[in-house]
Amino acid sequence: MSATQEMSVASWQTLGSISVIKKDVPELKKGYVLVKVAASGICGTDLHICRGETPHASQKVVIGHEFSGHIESIHPSVKTTLAVGDLVSIDPNVPCHACTFCRNQKYHLCTDLFCIGVTVDGGMSQYVSVPIEAVFAVPSHVSPEVASLAEPLSCVVHAVDMGNIKSGDNVLIMGAGPIGMMALGLCSNNGARVTIIEPNEMRRELARTVFHAAEAYAPGELIPGDGAKGDGYDVVFECVGRPETMEQAVQFAKAGGTIVWVGVAKTDARVTVSPFDVYRKELTIRSTYTNPYGMDRAIKILADGKVNWSALVTHTFTLDQFDEAWKVFLTGTGLKVCIKP
């Protein structure tokens, strides 16, 4: 394919909005493969980017960091068992391999990480050129839409690891968007009893009927008990990213419990937590950042099919319909909004 051909992309052109524009099909560089995008999910991070709330995002970047596609071409320098036409998912986080974090098995904390769809052009486009190390094969029985869930699911795999879920644990998940719903699916399949707090009735019903929540409440319906007396939850996942729910997550944990802040808060957000309560209840408060070593595991989970992951994709649009898709995403009427260029 000639690099002079044009394609449609969704790009952060001005503060507060994403625009569909034309760009040249990217050049196939040494060590890279060209992917014809099949499905690309809209993420809350894309909203943070367009509002200028992601400090490391590049202006004018083509968004899209949750995507799958078929290999269009492979640079001759690339050594791989993958072939043209194979379905692949992309890990958007590409480390430098040279900093102290990369050399100590914490590559997700890399000091020079470049992020496809954040710092460099991503998959909300018809074609994208990516380094071979970012490319993961997907079994042929998995649909492109489900394959596009690999990146967010890999983040949730990391989050659930941080929670150290054990069979029989009582788990609370605050927020049943795509991330919270994925956490629900993983925790319930690990033998935990999971409760959800979510304002949207459609999402609460989906949590109960498809993702096996034991209970689902609207905000305000569930009141924290006395964690020091054994009330509350062994593990609490906050999947909203708001200071008030982060504070509530601490209140819902019982003594000896773990709180995992998964939601992405604004850079200037602050929370108020009682250090005495943390001390008295011997709480562990953890955060989780991106998806270290999670893509292979996520793809295996998606391919295994124990959970109906396709139920997360509630809306699909073409790239030409991006404005409509963006409106649906902003209203929160569905779950994962997927673009099929």
PATIVO-30299 format. One record per residue (C-alpha): residue in one letter; x, y, z. Coordinates in nm, 4 decimals, padded with zeros to 6 digits, always signed. Layout:
// PATIVO-30299
('A', (X, Y, Z))
...
***
This chain:
// PATIVO-30299
('M', (+00.0000, +00.0000, +00.0000))
('S', (+00.1313, +00.3439, -00.0908))
('A', (+00.1990, +00.5763, +00.2023))
('T', (+00.0577, +00.8622, -00.0053))
('Q', (-00.2943, +00.7197, +00.0141))
('E', (-00.5329, +00.8996, +00.2460))
('M', (-00.7450, +00.7531, +00.5225))
('S', (-01.0005, +00.8777, +00.7748))
('V', (-00.8976, +00.9194, +01.1396))
('A', (-01.0461, +01.0580, +01.4626))
('S', (-00.8021, +01.3120, +01.6021))
('W', (-00.7731, +01.5493, +01.8982))
('Q', (-00.7522, +01.8692, +01.6963))
('T', (-00.8965, +02.1254, +01.9398))
('L', (-00.9487, +02.1330, +02.3147))
('G', (-01.2747, +01.9647, +02.4088))
('S', (-01.3507, +01.7812, +02.0868))
('I', (-01.2466, +01.4972, +01.8587))
('S', (-01.2641, +01.5533, +01.4815))
('V', (-01.2713, +01.3128, +01.1872))
('I', (-01.0074, +01.4280, +00.9399))
('K', (-00.7971, +01.2882, +00.6550))
('K', (-00.4361, +01.1802, +00.7006))
('D', (-00.1884, +00.9832, +00.4946))
('V', (-00.1728, +00.6101, +00.5531))
('P', (+00.1321, +00.5705, +00.7809))
('E', (+00.4645, +00.4583, +00.6431))
('L', (+00.5760, +00.1065, +00.7257))
('K', (+00.8998, +00.1511, +00.9205))
('K', (+01.1712, -00.0950, +01.0166))
('G', (+01.0487, -00.3200, +01.2973))
('Y', (+00.6847, -00.2290, +01.2340))
('V', (+00.3724, -00.3873, +01.0872))
('L', (+00.0809, -00.2102, +00.9219))
('V', (-00.2565, -00.3044, +01.0708))
('K', (-00.5917, -00.2563, +00.9018))
('V', (-00.8095, -00.1639, +01.1981))
('A', (-01.1197, -00.3818, +01.2433))
('A', (-01.2590, -00.2545, +01.5750))
('S', (-01.1584, +00.0312, +01.8033))
('G', (-01.3219, +00.1082, +02.1365))
('I', (-01.3846, +00.4551, +02.2785))
('C', (-01.2403, +00.4869, +02.6292))
('G', (-01.2688, +00.7347, +02.9138))
('T', (-00.9023, +00.8143, +02.8545))
('D', (-01.0016, +00.9544, +02.5137))
('L', (-01.2312, +01.1977, +02.6936))
('H', (-00.9512, +01.2967, +02.9305))
('I', (-00.7249, +01.3517, +02.6285))
('C', (-00.9661, +01.5783, +02.4422))
('R', (-01.0274, +01.7850, +02.7573))
('G', (-00.6547, +01.8340, +02.8070))
('E', (-00.6556, +01.6253, +03.1258))
('T', (-00.3867, +01.3783, +03.0140))
('P', (-00.0551, +01.5615, +03.0602))
('H', (+00.1505, +01.3293, +02.8403))
('A', (-00.0924, +01.3242, +02.5460))
('S', (+00.0314, +01.4767, +02.2193))
('Q', (-00.1719, +01.7509, +02.0585))
('K', (-00.3247, +01.6538, +01.7223))
('V', (-00.2833, +01.2854, +01.8083))
('V', (-00.5079, +01.0250, +01.6482))
('I', (-00.6849, +00.8637, +01.9439))
('G', (-00.7607, +00.4937, +01.9877))
('H', (-00.5656, +00.2675, +02.2203))
('E', (-00.8164, -00.0202, +02.2487))
('F', (-00.8219, -00.1854, +01.9088))
('S', (-00.7843, -00.4946, +01.6989))
('G', (-00.7248, -00.5444, +01.3297))
('H', (-00.5776, -00.7588, +01.0581))
('I', (-00.2152, -00.7422, +00.9514))
('E', (-00.1955, -00.5600, +00.6199))
('S', (+00.1800, -00.5750, +00.5659))
('I', (+00.4997, -00.6628, +00.7530))
('H', (+00.8317, -00.4821, +00.7174))
('P', (+01.1030, -00.7162, +00.5800))
('S', (+01.3131, -00.6578, +00.8931))
('V', (+01.0494, -00.8119, +01.1197))
('K', (+01.0933, -01.1696, +01.2374))
('T', (+00.7555, -01.3116, +01.3358))
('T', (+00.5293, -01.6129, +01.2982))
('L', (+00.2402, -01.3764, +01.2242))
('A', (+00.1205, -01.3468, +00.8666))
('V', (-00.0695, -01.0999, +00.6545))
('G', (-00.4402, -01.1316, +00.7313))
('D', (-00.3983, -01.2501, +01.0917))
('L', (-00.6253, -01.0961, +01.3536))
('V', (-00.4262, -00.9161, +01.6228))
('S', (-00.4773, -00.6991, +01.9303))
('I', (-00.2414, -00.4173, +02.0120))
('D', (-00.0766, -00.3315, +02.3434))
('P', (-00.0544, +00.0493, +02.3179))
('N', (+00.2120, +00.0840, +02.5873))
('V', (+00.5591, +00.0476, +02.4408))
('P', (+00.8510, +00.0841, +02.6855))
('C', (+01.2070, +00.2016, +02.6275))
('H', (+01.3673, -00.1160, +02.7728))
('A', (+01.6544, +00.0928, +02.9128))
('C', (+01.5320, +00.2861, +03.2191))
('T', (+01.5464, +00.1635, +03.5799))
('F', (+01.1833, +00.0504, +03.5746))
('C', (+01.2169, -00.1474, +03.2530))
('R', (+01.5252, -00.3186, +03.3920))
('N', (+01.3417, -00.4165, +03.7098))
('Q', (+01.0326, -00.5760, +03.5545))
('K', (+00.8145, -00.2660, +03.5945))
('Y', (+00.8039, -00.1575, +03.2323))
('H', (+00.4594, -00.0007, +03.2742))
('L', (+00.6279, +00.2670, +03.4870))
('C', (+00.8837, +00.3356, +03.2120))
('T', (+01.0208, +00.6888, +03.2186))
('D', (+01.0078, +00.7091, +02.8384))
('L', (+00.6929, +00.5101, +02.7592))
('F', (+00.5259, +00.5891, +02.4308))
('C', (+00.1585, +00.5179, +02.4102))
('I', (-00.0213, +00.4373, +02.0855))
('G', (-00.3314, +00.6550, +02.0712))
('V', (-00.1989, +00.8935, +02.3376))
('T', (+00.1524, +01.0095, +02.2514))
('V', (+00.1608, +00.8702, +01.8961))
('D', (-00.1186, +00.8097, +01.6452))
('G', (-00.3538, +00.5298, +01.7399))
('G', (-00.6212, +00.2966, +01.6169))
('M', (-00.9220, +00.5248, +01.5720))
('S', (-00.8288, +00.5118, +01.2061))
('Q', (-00.8427, +00.2853, +00.9054))
('Y', (-00.4755, +00.1895, +00.9271))
('V', (-00.2086, +00.2166, +01.1945))
('S', (+00.1612, +00.1317, +01.1952))
('V', (+00.2808, -00.0323, +01.5179))
('P', (+00.6042, -00.1941, +01.6422))
('I', (+00.5989, -00.5718, +01.6297))
('E', (+00.6456, -00.5967, +02.0076))
('A', (+00.3028, -00.4366, +02.0511))
('V', (+00.1259, -00.6965, +01.8358))
('F', (-00.0502, -00.9973, +01.9904))
('A', (-00.2112, -01.2795, +01.7947))
('V', (-00.5797, -01.3485, +01.8558))
('P', (-00.7424, -01.6905, +01.7952))
('S', (-00.9546, -01.6930, +01.4829))
('H', (-01.2783, -01.7767, +01.6660))
('V', (-01.2668, -01.4456, +01.8559))
('S', (-01.4502, -01.1584, +01.6882))
('P', (-01.2656, -00.8294, +01.6185))
('E', (-01.5043, -00.6484, +01.8561))
('V', (-01.4198, -00.8835, +02.1429))
('A', (-01.0514, -00.8727, +02.0483))
('S', (-01.0587, -00.4932, +02.0881))
('L', (-01.1384, -00.5509, +02.4565))
('A', (-00.7969, -00.7089, +02.5186))
('E', (-00.6250, -00.3859, +02.6231))
('P', (-00.8829, -00.2716, +02.8814))
('L', (-00.9193, -00.6281, +03.0082))
('S', (-00.5414, -00.6497, +03.0496))
('C', (-00.5608, -00.3406, +03.2720))
('V', (-00.8302, -00.5096, +03.4788))
('V', (-00.6245, -00.8285, +03.5025))
('H', (-00.3535, -00.6156, +03.6654))
('A', (-00.6061, -00.4474, +03.8960))
('V', (-00.7529, -00.7790, +04.0111))
('D', (-00.4003, -00.9087, +04.0716))
('M', (-00.3425, -00.6047, +04.2940))
('G', (-00.6557, -00.6932, +04.4906))
('N', (-00.5262, -01.0447, +04.5542))
('I', (-00.8737, -01.1978, +04.5305))
('K', (-00.9276, -01.5312, +04.7060))
('S', (-01.2161, -01.7745, +04.6686))
('G', (-01.4929, -01.6807, +04.9100))
('D', (-01.3919, -01.3145, +04.9395))
('N', (-01.6634, -01.0525, +04.9649))
('V', (-01.5811, -00.7968, +04.6973))
('L', (-01.7345, -00.4568, +04.6278))
('I', (-01.6993, -00.2896, +04.2884))
('M', (-01.7924, +00.0762, +04.2654))
('G', (-01.8905, +00.1646, +03.9093))
('A', (-02.0174, -00.0790, +03.6455))
('G', (-01.8816, +00.0773, +03.3321))
('P', (-01.6715, -00.1461, +03.1063))
('I', (-01.3805, -00.1572, +03.3537))
('G', (-01.5993, -00.2292, +03.6552))
('M', (-01.7938, -00.4908, +03.4605))
('M', (-01.4701, -00.6613, +03.3550))
('A', (-01.3533, -00.6635, +03.7170))
('L', (-01.6879, -00.8186, +03.8102))
('G', (-01.6464, -01.0906, +03.5485))
('L', (-01.2953, -01.1790, +03.6654))
('C', (-01.3720, -01.1687, +04.0389))
('S', (-01.6914, -01.3731, +04.0158))
('N', (-01.5088, -01.6361, +03.8108))
('N', (-01.2369, -01.6464, +04.0780))
('G', (-01.4923, -01.7576, +04.3365))
('A', (-01.5612, -01.4226, +04.4998))
('R', (-01.9059, -01.2950, +04.5978))
('V', (-01.9328, -00.9587, +04.4259))
('T', (-02.1541, -00.6584, +04.4989))
('I', (-02.1867, -00.3676, +04.2563))
('I', (-02.2727, -00.0013, +04.3152))
('E', (-02.3834, +00.1685, +03.9926))
('P', (-02.6336, +00.4498, +03.9182))
('N', (-02.7444, +00.3151, +03.5785))
('E', (-03.0273, +00.0585, +03.6061))
('M', (-02.9414, -00.1033, +03.2707))
('R', (-02.5856, -00.1622, +03.3901))
('R', (-02.7020, -00.2978, +03.7261))
('E', (-02.9286, -00.5455, +03.5478))
('L', (-02.6473, -00.6531, +03.3129))
('A', (-02.4185, -00.6938, +03.6126))
('R', (-02.6672, -00.9323, +03.7737))
('T', (-02.7806, -01.1303, +03.4709))
('V', (-02.4647, -01.1584, +03.2590))
('F', (-02.1642, -01.0908, +03.4838))
('H', (-02.2917, -01.2706, +03.7950))
('A', (-02.3097, -00.9940, +04.0541))
('A', (-02.4624, -01.1247, +04.3759))
('E', (-02.6128, -00.7830, +04.4500))
('A', (-02.6381, -00.4519, +04.2663))
('Y', (-02.7235, -00.1215, +04.4327))
('A', (-02.7757, +00.2362, +04.3265))
('P', (-02.5512, +00.4926, +04.5024))
('G', (-02.6792, +00.5668, +04.8516))
('E', (-02.8636, +00.2374, +04.8908))
('L', (-02.5695, +00.0571, +05.0522))
('I', (-02.4416, +00.2080, +05.3763))
('P', (-02.0922, +00.1318, +05.5120))
('G', (-02.0878, -00.0663, +05.8357))
('D', (-01.8263, -00.0799, +06.1094))
('G', (-01.5233, -00.2330, +05.9421))
('A', (-01.3451, -00.2743, +06.2757))
('K', (-01.6243, -00.5110, +06.3851))
('G', (-01.6092, -00.7203, +06.0679))
('D', (-01.8615, -00.5355, +05.8552))
('G', (-01.7713, -00.4468, +05.4990))
('Y', (-01.5715, -00.6044, +05.2185))
('D', (-01.2434, -00.7898, +05.1881))
('V', (-01.1552, -00.6071, +04.8661))
('V', (-01.3039, -00.2879, +04.7216))
('F', (-01.2395, -00.1787, +04.3633))
('E', (-01.3112, +00.1860, +04.2865))
('C', (-01.3742, +00.2035, +03.9118))
('V', (-01.5184, +00.5561, +03.8857))
('G', (-01.2277, +00.7968, +03.9335))
('R', (-01.4030, +01.0534, +04.1538))
('P', (-01.2748, +01.1708, +04.4940))
('E', (-01.6052, +01.0975, +04.6679))
('T', (-01.6159, +00.7353, +04.5526))
('M', (-01.2469, +00.6887, +04.6333))
('E', (-01.3196, +00.8042, +04.9881))
('Q', (-01.6263, +00.5794, +05.0095))
('A', (-01.4196, +00.2829, +04.8923))
('V', (-01.2037, +00.3181, +05.2036))
('Q', (-01.5142, +00.3382, +05.4237))
('F', (-01.6604, +00.0182, +05.2746))
('A', (-01.3517, -00.1936, +05.3458))
('K', (-01.3534, -00.4116, +05.6533))
('A', (-01.0534, -00.4441, +05.8849))
('G', (-00.7618, -00.6078, +05.7093))
('G', (-00.9142, -00.5266, +05.3723))
('T', (-00.7657, -00.3954, +05.0492))
('I', (-00.8831, -00.0971, +04.8468))
('V', (-00.7763, -00.0733, +04.4836))
('W', (-00.8213, +00.2646, +04.3163))
('V', (-00.8716, +00.1724, +03.9507))
('G', (-01.0616, +00.4775, +03.8229))
('V', (-00.8617, +00.7631, +03.6705))
('A', (-00.9098, +01.0862, +03.8656))
('K', (-00.8383, +01.4350, +03.7371))
('T', (-00.4837, +01.5550, +03.7945))
('D', (-00.5924, +01.8143, +04.0536))
('A', (-00.8307, +01.5829, +04.2446))
('R', (-00.7720, +01.5286, +04.6176))
('V', (-00.9278, +01.2889, +04.8665))
('T', (-00.9700, +01.3011, +05.2438))
('V', (-00.8889, +00.9786, +05.4251))
('S', (-00.8598, +00.9267, +05.8003))
('P', (-00.5111, +00.7916, +05.8704))
('F', (-00.6347, +00.6653, +06.2080))
('D', (-00.9023, +00.4548, +06.0378))
('V', (-00.6441, +00.3157, +05.7972))
('Y', (-00.4195, +00.2346, +06.0939))
('R', (-00.6949, +00.0923, +06.3144))
('K', (-00.8370, -00.1286, +06.0407))
('E', (-00.4937, -00.2125, +05.8978))
('L', (-00.6127, -00.1262, +05.5501))
('T', (-00.4118, -00.1559, +05.2309))
('I', (-00.4767, +00.1160, +04.9730))
('R', (-00.3357, +00.0418, +04.6291))
('S', (-00.3498, +00.2036, +04.2890))
('T', (-00.3179, +00.0401, +03.9519))
('Y', (-00.1571, +00.1775, +03.6381))
('T', (-00.1978, +00.0324, +03.2883))
('N', (-00.1448, -00.3332, +03.2008))
('P', (+00.1970, -00.4881, +03.2740))
('Y', (+00.2333, -00.8400, +03.1308))
('G', (-00.1422, -00.8603, +03.0871))
('M', (-00.2155, -00.8815, +02.7145))
('D', (-00.1446, -01.2534, +02.6677))
('R', (-00.3559, -01.3346, +02.9725))
('A', (-00.6399, -01.1072, +02.8599))
('I', (-00.6536, -01.2641, +02.5142))
('K', (-00.6629, -01.6129, +02.6684))
('I', (-00.9513, -01.5057, +02.8926))
('L', (-01.1423, -01.3568, +02.6000))
('A', (-01.0843, -01.6680, +02.3893))
('D', (-01.1868, -01.9027, +02.6706))
('G', (-01.5378, -01.7601, +02.6632))
('K', (-01.6391, -01.8369, +03.0235))
('V', (-01.7845, -01.4852, +03.0353))
('N', (-01.9991, -01.3365, +02.7591))
('W', (-01.7571, -01.0503, +02.6945))
('S', (-01.9401, -00.9505, +02.3758))
('A', (-02.2210, -00.8177, +02.5974))
('L', (-01.9921, -00.5263, +02.6849))
('V', (-02.0057, -00.3941, +02.3266))
('T', (-02.3476, -00.2288, +02.3192))
('H', (-02.2991, +00.0072, +02.0231))
('T', (-02.1049, -00.0109, +01.6961))
('F', (-02.0513, +00.2671, +01.4423))
('T', (-01.8415, +00.3345, +01.1357))
('L', (-01.5659, +00.5927, +01.1503))
('D', (-01.7794, +00.8274, +00.9414))
('Q', (-02.0372, +00.8057, +01.2211))
('F', (-01.7853, +00.9008, +01.4889))
('D', (-01.9720, +01.2159, +01.5969))
('E', (-02.2818, +01.0070, +01.6713))
('A', (-02.0710, +00.7447, +01.8494))
('W', (-01.9063, +01.0131, +02.0628))
('K', (-02.2479, +01.1455, +02.1693))
('V', (-02.3601, +00.7967, +02.2730))
('F', (-02.0359, +00.7525, +02.4667))
('L', (-02.0813, +01.0846, +02.6488))
('T', (-02.4406, +01.0056, +02.7500))
('G', (-02.3375, +00.6728, +02.9047))
('T', (-02.6470, +00.5015, +02.7673))
('G', (-02.4495, +00.1906, +02.6779))
('L', (-02.1231, +00.0307, +02.7803))
('K', (-01.8453, -00.0061, +02.5247))
('V', (-01.8926, +00.1994, +02.2082))
('C', (-01.6966, +00.0421, +01.9255))
('I', (-01.5878, +00.1956, +01.5951))
('K', (-01.5509, -00.0330, +01.2932))
('P', (-01.3611, +00.1769, +01.0379))
***
